[in-house]
């Protein structure tokens, strides 16, 4: 895995990434706020085809918009970031989908949680985003378009647009290859 915007302090130990999220950093393009930023820490690997990725995230979120989670990124104009975002003193399950301009959807949680699991499944030109509090029962929070048949950078992202940084932890990150649905259909229809 490699860094895009490597933070000053980070370590990987026992399949866990701990990082101090860079202050005044984020990913956002144009809409609503009128600015574009592309400078938050992102540790990634690149995958083609279809896959399932998941991670357990936690953080000592302090100020508005502190966030950590997964990112799937084709380039600076096409990405999805999803995880926990701290807004108005509340934990929110958050998804930002960007295709030239960014949008944002949130599910506000009743109370703070010590951690959450985030899972994204890329099938054809869609990414389904799920959350779980126990890594067993997953609930879908978003289905978003993402260009198919091109490689995607997938990995761990933290951002701190408004604050002085915070500690975030990412555990049990895993990516599982999924066989291409169109190829499987073709093989079935053209079996010997």
N, C-alpha and C positions, 0 to 999 in steps of 0.2 A: 504494500500500500504506500501511497505517497501523499504529501501535503500540497494543498493549494492554500496559500495564506497560513503558513505554519505559525502557531502561537508561540509566545516566548517560553511558556512552561507547559510541559506535557510529559507523560510517561505511559508505557504499556507494560503491565505486569499481570500475570495470571489471566490472560485473555480479557483484560480490562484496560480501556483507555481512560486516563484521567487527564483533563486539561483545564488550564485557567483560560477562560474564553476572553479573547482580545477585546479590550474596551473600545467602544465607539465603532463596532463592526457589524455588518449585516449583509443580507442579500435582498434586494428589492429593485424593481424596475418601474419607474415613472408614475403609474396610476395612483390617484388619490393624494399622494404626498408631493409629487412633482420632482422627485430626484431619483437617481440610479446609483446604487452601491453594490459592490461585488468584492467585499474585502474581509469576510469572516472566515475563521478556520474551518477547513474541510479535509478530512483524511479519507482517501478514496482508493478504490481499485476499479478497473474498467471491465465491463461485461457486455457481450453481445447477446442477442436472442432474448429468450424469456427466462424469468428467474423469480425466486422468492427471497427477500432479504428481511431480516429482523434483528432487533437489538433491544436491550433493556436500558432505559435511560433514567438518570437522576441528576439533580443539581441543586445548589443552594441559591435559587433564583432570588434576586433582591429587588430589582427595579423594573419599571415598565419595559416590556418587550424582551426581557431576558429569555432565551430559548435554547433548546437542544433537541437533537433528533437525527433523523435520516435525511439525506439528500440524494436525489437522482438527477443527474445533470448531463445534458448533451452539450450545451455551450452557455455563454453568458446571457442568451436570450430565451433559453428553453431549459427549465428545471422545475423540480418539485422539491420543496422542503417541508417536513412534517415532524411533529413531536409535541413537546410541552412548550407553551409560551405563557409567560407571567404578565398579566395585564390587569390593572386596577386592583391589585392585591389578590387576584385569583389565578389559579392554575387553569389553563385552557388547553384542550387538545386542538392543535392548530395545523392547518395545511395551507401553504402558499403554492399556487400553480402559476408559472410564468411562461407565457408565449409572447414575446416582445414586451408585453406589460404584465404586471403581477396582479393576482387577485388573492383574497385571504378569506378563509372560513375557519370558524372556531366552534368548539363545544365547551362551554364553561363547566368545570367540575364544582360540585358542592363544597368540597374541602380539599386542602392540599393532600397530595399522595406522595409516599416515599419514593416511588418509582412507577414507571409505566413501560410496557412493551409496545413497540411500534413495528408493524409488519407492512411491507409493500409487495404486491404481486404484479409483475409485468406480464401481460398476456396480449399478444398482437399489438394493437396501438392504444391499449388502455393500461392504466396502473390503478389497482384497487389498494386503498390504504386502510389498515385496520389498527385498532388498539386493544390492549388487554391489561388487566391488573394481576393476572396469574399465569400467563403464557399457556393457558388452556382454552379459555373462552375468548374468542376474538370478535369484535364488533366492527363492521365496516363504517368508516367515517367519511369516505370520499371515493369517487371513481373519476379519474381524470385522464384526458387524452395525453399521450406522449408518442412522438414519432416512432414508428416501428422500423425494424431492419436497419438500425444504426446503433453503434456502441454507446453505452451509457456509463458515466462515472457514478458509482454508488458508494456511499459511505456515511461518515459521521460528521455532523455539523453542529457548531454552537455559534450563537450570535448575541451581542450585547450592544444594541444600537444606542441606548440611552445612558448606560452606566459605566462603572469603573472596572468591569469584569467580574466573573464569578467562577466557581469550580463546578465542572460538569463531569459526569462519569457515564461511560458506555460499556456495558457488559454483554458477553455472549453474542457478539456480532457474528452473523452467519449469512452466507449466500448459498442458495441451492439452485442449481440449473434445472429448468423445466423444459422438457422436449417441446419443440416447435409444433403448435397445434395444426398449422397448415400442412406441414410435412407429414405428421402422423395421419391426417385425413387422406393425403395423397397416397401414402404407403398402403393404407387400408383399402382404398379404392383400386389400387394397382397391384394387389397381392398376386404372387405367382400361382 
